[in-house]
Each structure stands twice: as C-alpha cells, then as structure tokens.
Amino acid sequence: MINTGRVVAVDRYLERQIYWHALLIRTAFGIVAWISTTQGILSLMEDALFYEEMGYRTAQAWLEGRPSDWLQAAMSEGRQAWLMVASIGGFYCLLGGLRLVPLLIFVQSLVTAWIPVLTYRITRLLGADPVAARTAGRLVAFSPAFVIWSGALYKEGPVLLLISLAVYHTLRLQVSRVRSLGWVLGTILALLGLRFYMAVMLAGVIATSLLWGRRRSPREPGVLVPVRQALLWLLFIGLTGVLGFWEQAQKPFPEESTELWQQIQVSRRDLATSAYSGYLPDADVSTPEKALRFFPKGLLYFLTVPLPWHIGRIRQNLVIPETFFWLLLYPLAWYGLRQVWRVHRPGALLLAAASAGICSIYALLSGNIGVAYRMRTQVWLLWAPLMAIGWHEWRRRKSLPGRSSGPGIRPSASGRVGYQVSGTRDLIPGT
C-alpha cells in the first residue's frame, strides 16, 4: 500500500533542498559576474547590464511622474524584452530610486531558483520516482548554463521559468486540473513581453497538447477524456482571443511571409558575421525551401557547438566541457522519451512538440556559438527530465539482467506525485 503522506513529505523535502541550492549558486554567480564585468576583469553580463540600465532609467521617469519613452516604444513595437525592463523599473521604484544591483540579482535568483523545482515536479508528473526527479532537478540547478542565464540578470532566466511553468501546468491540464489554465494563460502572455516568437510557438504547442489527455483515475470512463480535453481546448482558444493574445502576437511579425524570411536571413547573417564565434556565415534561409535545406546542418550546429576542437576565446573555451557533458546525455533523452511514451503518451508528445518548436526556431536563427549556447538551455530544460528518467531506467534494467519487465516509471493522475515510492527510504535524513 502506498504511503501518500510519506511520498508528499519526500517531495517537499527534495524540492526545498533543490530550491535553496539553486538560490545560493545563482546569487553567488550573479554577484561575481556583476563585479567581474563592472571592474573590467571578464565580461559576463553584457546585455544584462543594458536591461538594468534601462530599468533604472524607467524607474527614474516613473518617480518623476512621467512615462518612460523607451518602454512605451518597446511595448508598442513588441519585439524587445520590455517586461524585463518594466520589472527592474518597478523594483527600483519600490526602493525609491536606490540602485542596488546585488539586491536585484538576489531577487531575480529568488524567482529563477524555482526553475529546477519545476523540473523536479515535471519529472514526477511524467511518472518518475523522487530519485530520478532529484537527478533532473540537480541537472538544472547546478549546470553552469542555467546558473549563468538565470543568475546574472539576463532575460533567459524569466524565459526558462515561464517555459517550465507552461509545461508543468499543461501536464496538469491533461488530467483536467482546470485551475492550471490561468497559469498557462499567464505564462504565454508574459512571454510576449520577453521573447514574442517563443510565446507564439508555445501557445500553438499548448493548444495541440490540450487535445491529448489522460484519465484522472482508473474509474474515470475513457470516452469522457476526449470530450473533456476538447472543452479545455475551446476554453483556452477562447480566452486567448478575449485577452488579446493573438492580436498582440501579430504586431512584431511582418504582414508578408517573404518579408519575414528576409528578416530571418538578415538576423542570422548578422549573428554569424558580427561575432568572433560565428559559424556558417554564407547560409541562406531567405525562403522556406532554402531554410528547409539548411535546417539539418543548422540543427546539428545548434545542438552541439562548441565541440572540443572549437578552441577560441576564454568564454567559449569555458563552456566546452559542459557542452560535451550534455552531448553525452543526448542518448539518454531519447531513451527516456521512449519510456515516458509507454506510460504517459500525452506528456511525451508535449515535450517532443515543444522541443521540436524550439529547435526549429534556433536551428535557423542561431549564427554563433554564444547564441547557440544561450538558447540551447531551453531545449536542455525540456530534456533534463527525460535524461534523468533514461539514466535511472537504464541503471534499473542493468541491475536486473534477464528481467523483461515493463518500464519502471508509472503515470501519475494526481497532478502532483507519481505512484512510485521505491528508493525513497534514505532521501530524508533521520528517517
């Protein structure tokens, strides 16, 4: 018999542990990066300081009783990360105009430290036990890429948080946890103010994923699931229309598709030629046909660079070991997806569709190693649960030679925890 209270206690303990570890390392790195950048030792923040500067100017304008011209223009255009600037401006307003960057870094870390916790919860909802979920959470908590982009005032931290929230609550909606609909709507609306094209892609993935559902319990009639999910889908589409999501999402995009492809081409070529680490500068993605031909090569570069022989400047060399480490985990992601497919097909489809959407965007847009390393964290975020599940499932089967049992993971209909409690005995000290 499952001791539900013990399972919940284990989950809460591990979530707290992951959160505090993530908060500590993000805050420490953020402050070190700020000191290193401002003192001219090593630039680790770059455009993050632009957001901080514009946020401070916005706060000054608000405290003087006038609007911020930059913020108004950015919101009207819809292409820049105006929400990041507005959030920093609001923070400095609360401080009465005091420019306390270390405190700002700490507050952002308080928020972004939830990303690995959500990774833990997503892994549990996919059916993994707390041991595998802890592995996934630690991957995101301690991997340098996530620490860098979450702790140093980059907009990637909030973007990763919103993606995690969207995936977590979509998984809950697949078992009709209707309260999660508000969270999903909030995440895609917020993404419009950070990275507009990601909001559009994710909204499409969520809408598609809502059509796939699971029974909340073995007693629920299977025929009701498609009806329930169709109603949720209609509600999602209706509310996004009422809230003006699709109208706002259209603003940054040109009316003609040919102009859109030209913009992609110009953006990619600029990234490939303006940076020391640029790659494939002669690539042509100016039409759908040319983009399709380039896609396999662009995807390969996006998911792998920098490779061990891509020796360059110091920042590029520093990320080579981490990238190589994640490359070794890629087969585990595929193996983990196969295991999840057997027990939680809607969840597997959600992660696969979101991964495909992100890869499709950045395989065409990424033009240098820095951008690839930066944007790839969005894919790694989705793959971390699969890698952890694949790793623990592989170890389980290796320890049981000749045993032809089914997958060790089991689906969770509760919307919070899986059914497995094996391997949790020593997770809480003193028990």
NORJOBEL-V555921 format. One record per residue. N is the residue number from 1. RES is the residue in three letters. NEAR is the number of other C-alpha atoms within 8 Angstrom. Layout:
N_RES_NEAR ; N_RES_NEAR
This chain:
1_MET_2 ; 2_ILE_5 ; 3_ASN_6 ; 4_THR_6 ; 5_GLY_6 ; 6_ARG_7 ; 7_VAL_10 ; 8_VAL_9 ; 9_ALA_8 ; 10_VAL_12 ; 11_ASP_10 ; 12_ARG_8 ; 13_TYR_9 ; 14_LEU_11 ; 15_GLU_10 ; 16_ARG_8 ; 17_GLN_8 ; 18_ILE_14 ; 19_TYR_13 ; 20_TRP_9 ; 21_HIS_9 ; 22_ALA_13 ; 23_LEU_12 ; 24_LEU_8 ; 25_ILE_10 ; 26_ARG_15 ; 27_THR_12 ; 28_ALA_8 ; 29_PHE_12 ; 30_GLY_15 ; 31_ILE_11 ; 32_VAL_8 ; 33_ALA_12 ; 34_TRP_11 ; 35_ILE_8 ; 36_SER_12 ; 37_THR_13 ; 38_THR_8 ; 39_GLN_6 ; 40_GLY_7 ; 41_ILE_7 ; 42_LEU_6 ; 43_SER_10 ; 44_LEU_9 ; 45_MET_12 ; 46_GLU_8 ; 47_ASP_7 ; 48_ALA_11 ; 49_LEU_9 ; 50_PHE_8 ; 51_TYR_13 ; 52_GLU_11 ; 53_GLU_8 ; 54_MET_11 ; 55_GLY_16 ; 56_TYR_13 ; 57_ARG_10 ; 58_THR_15 ; 59_ALA_14 ; 60_GLN_10 ; 61_ALA_11 ; 62_TRP_11 ; 63_LEU_10 ; 64_GLU_6 ; 65_GLY_6 ; 66_ARG_7 ; 67_PRO_8 ; 68_SER_10 ; 69_ASP_6 ; 70_TRP_8 ; 71_LEU_11 ; 72_GLN_9 ; 73_ALA_8 ; 74_ALA_12 ; 75_MET_11 ; 76_SER_6 ; 77_GLU_9 ; 78_GLY_13 ; 79_ARG_10 ; 80_GLN_10 ; 81_ALA_11 ; 82_TRP_12 ; 83_LEU_9 ; 84_MET_12 ; 85_VAL_14 ; 86_ALA_11 ; 87_SER_9 ; 88_ILE_14 ; 89_GLY_14 ; 90_GLY_10 ; 91_PHE_9 ; 92_TYR_14 ; 93_CYS_12 ; 94_LEU_7 ; 95_LEU_7 ; 96_GLY_7 ; 97_GLY_11 ; 98_LEU_6 ; 99_ARG_6 ; 100_LEU_6 ; 101_VAL_6 ; 102_PRO_8 ; 103_LEU_7 ; 104_LEU_10 ; 105_ILE_14 ; 106_PHE_10 ; 107_VAL_8 ; 108_GLN_11 ; 109_SER_13 ; 110_LEU_9 ; 111_VAL_7 ; 112_THR_13 ; 113_ALA_15 ; 114_TRP_10 ; 115_ILE_12 ; 116_PRO_16 ; 117_VAL_12 ; 118_LEU_12 ; 119_THR_16 ; 120_TYR_14 ; 121_ARG_12 ; 122_ILE_12 ; 123_THR_15 ; 124_ARG_15 ; 125_LEU_15 ; 126_LEU_14 ; 127_GLY_17 ; 128_ALA_17 ; 129_ASP_14 ; 130_PRO_13 ; 131_VAL_9 ; 132_ALA_12 ; 133_ALA_17 ; 134_ARG_11 ; 135_THR_9 ; 136_ALA_16 ; 137_GLY_16 ; 138_ARG_11 ; 139_LEU_10 ; 140_VAL_13 ; 141_ALA_15 ; 142_PHE_10 ; 143_SER_10 ; 144_PRO_7 ; 145_ALA_9 ; 146_PHE_12 ; 147_VAL_14 ; 148_ILE_11 ; 149_TRP_13 ; 150_SER_17 ; 151_GLY_16 ; 152_ALA_16 ; 153_LEU_15 ; 154_TYR_12 ; 155_LYS_12 ; 156_GLU_9 ; 157_GLY_13 ; 158_PRO_9 ; 159_VAL_11 ; 160_LEU_11 ; 161_LEU_11 ; 162_LEU_12 ; 163_ILE_10 ; 164_SER_12 ; 165_LEU_12 ; 166_ALA_12 ; 167_VAL_11 ; 168_TYR_11 ; 169_HIS_12 ; 170_THR_14 ; 171_LEU_12 ; 172_ARG_11 ; 173_LEU_13 ; 174_GLN_14 ; 175_VAL_12 ; 176_SER_11 ; 177_ARG_10 ; 178_VAL_6 ; 179_ARG_6 ; 180_SER_11 ; 181_LEU_12 ; 182_GLY_7 ; 183_TRP_11 ; 184_VAL_12 ; 185_LEU_10 ; 186_GLY_8 ; 187_THR_12 ; 188_ILE_14 ; 189_LEU_10 ; 190_ALA_10 ; 191_LEU_13 ; 192_LEU_14 ; 193_GLY_15 ; 194_LEU_13 ; 195_ARG_12 ; 196_PHE_13 ; 197_TYR_8 ; 198_MET_10 ; 199_ALA_13 ; 200_VAL_10 ; 201_MET_10 ; 202_LEU_11 ; 203_ALA_9 ; 204_GLY_8 ; 205_VAL_12 ; 206_ILE_10 ; 207_ALA_11 ; 208_THR_8 ; 209_SER_13 ; 210_LEU_14 ; 211_LEU_10 ; 212_TRP_10 ; 213_GLY_14 ; 214_ARG_9 ; 215_ARG_11 ; 216_ARG_9 ; 217_SER_6 ; 218_PRO_6 ; 219_ARG_4 ; 220_GLU_8 ; 221_PRO_8 ; 222_GLY_6 ; 223_VAL_6 ; 224_LEU_8 ; 225_VAL_11 ; 226_PRO_10 ; 227_VAL_8 ; 228_ARG_9 ; 229_GLN_14 ; 230_ALA_10 ; 231_LEU_8 ; 232_LEU_10 ; 233_TRP_11 ; 234_LEU_8 ; 235_LEU_8 ; 236_PHE_11 ; 237_ILE_9 ; 238_GLY_8 ; 239_LEU_8 ; 240_THR_11 ; 241_GLY_10 ; 242_VAL_7 ; 243_LEU_6 ; 244_GLY_8 ; 245_PHE_10 ; 246_TRP_8 ; 247_GLU_8 ; 248_GLN_9 ; 249_ALA_13 ; 250_GLN_7 ; 251_LYS_9 ; 252_PRO_9 ; 253_PHE_7 ; 254_PRO_8 ; 255_GLU_5 ; 256_GLU_6 ; 257_SER_7 ; 258_THR_8 ; 259_GLU_9 ; 260_LEU_10 ; 261_TRP_12 ; 262_GLN_11 ; 263_GLN_9 ; 264_ILE_12 ; 265_GLN_12 ; 266_VAL_8 ; 267_SER_9 ; 268_ARG_12 ; 269_ARG_12 ; 270_ASP_9 ; 271_LEU_12 ; 272_ALA_15 ; 273_THR_10 ; 274_SER_7 ; 275_ALA_8 ; 276_TYR_6 ; 277_SER_10 ; 278_GLY_13 ; 279_TYR_9 ; 280_LEU_7 ; 281_PRO_9 ; 282_ASP_5 ; 283_ALA_7 ; 284_ASP_8 ; 285_VAL_14 ; 286_SER_12 ; 287_THR_9 ; 288_PRO_8 ; 289_GLU_6 ; 290_LYS_10 ; 291_ALA_12 ; 292_LEU_9 ; 293_ARG_7 ; 294_PHE_12 ; 295_PHE_11 ; 296_PRO_9 ; 297_LYS_7 ; 298_GLY_11 ; 299_LEU_13 ; 300_LEU_9 ; 301_TYR_10 ; 302_PHE_15 ; 303_LEU_8 ; 304_THR_10 ; 305_VAL_11 ; 306_PRO_12 ; 307_LEU_9 ; 308_PRO_8 ; 309_TRP_5 ; 310_HIS_9 ; 311_ILE_7 ; 312_GLY_7 ; 313_ARG_6 ; 314_ILE_6 ; 315_ARG_6 ; 316_GLN_13 ; 317_ASN_10 ; 318_LEU_7 ; 319_VAL_9 ; 320_ILE_12 ; 321_PRO_8 ; 322_GLU_9 ; 323_THR_12 ; 324_PHE_11 ; 325_PHE_8 ; 326_TRP_8 ; 327_LEU_8 ; 328_LEU_7 ; 329_LEU_9 ; 330_TYR_9 ; 331_PRO_7 ; 332_LEU_13 ; 333_ALA_14 ; 334_TRP_11 ; 335_TYR_11 ; 336_GLY_15 ; 337_LEU_11 ; 338_ARG_8 ; 339_GLN_12 ; 340_VAL_15 ; 341_TRP_12 ; 342_ARG_8 ; 343_VAL_11 ; 344_HIS_11 ; 345_ARG_9 ; 346_PRO_12 ; 347_GLY_11 ; 348_ALA_11 ; 349_LEU_10 ; 350_LEU_12 ; 351_LEU_11 ; 352_ALA_8 ; 353_ALA_9 ; 354_ALA_11 ; 355_SER_10 ; 356_ALA_8 ; 357_GLY_11 ; 358_ILE_12 ; 359_CYS_11 ; 360_SER_10 ; 361_ILE_8 ; 362_TYR_12 ; 363_ALA_14 ; 364_LEU_14 ; 365_LEU_10 ; 366_SER_14 ; 367_GLY_15 ; 368_ASN_13 ; 369_ILE_14 ; 370_GLY_8 ; 371_VAL_9 ; 372_ALA_15 ; 373_TYR_12 ; 374_ARG_10 ; 375_MET_9 ; 376_ARG_10 ; 377_THR_10 ; 378_GLN_10 ; 379_VAL_11 ; 380_TRP_8 ; 381_LEU_12 ; 382_LEU_11 ; 383_TRP_10 ; 384_ALA_14 ; 385_PRO_15 ; 386_LEU_16 ; 387_MET_16 ; 388_ALA_15 ; 389_ILE_16 ; 390_GLY_15 ; 391_TRP_10 ; 392_HIS_9 ; 393_GLU_12 ; 394_TRP_8 ; 395_ARG_8 ; 396_ARG_9 ; 397_ARG_9 ; 398_LYS_7 ; 399_SER_6 ; 400_LEU_7 ; 401_PRO_6 ; 402_GLY_4 ; 403_ARG_6 ; 404_SER_4 ; 405_SER_4 ; 406_GLY_4 ; 407_PRO_9 ; 408_GLY_7 ; 409_ILE_14 ; 410_ARG_12 ; 411_PRO_12 ; 412_SER_13 ; 413_ALA_12 ; 414_SER_7 ; 415_GLY_10 ; 416_ARG_9 ; 417_VAL_13 ; 418_GLY_15 ; 419_TYR_10 ; 420_GLN_9 ; 421_VAL_9 ; 422_SER_6 ; 423_GLY_8 ; 424_THR_10 ; 425_ARG_7 ; 426_ASP_7 ; 427_LEU_7 ; 428_ILE_9 ; 429_PRO_5 ; 430_GLY_3 ; 431_THR_5
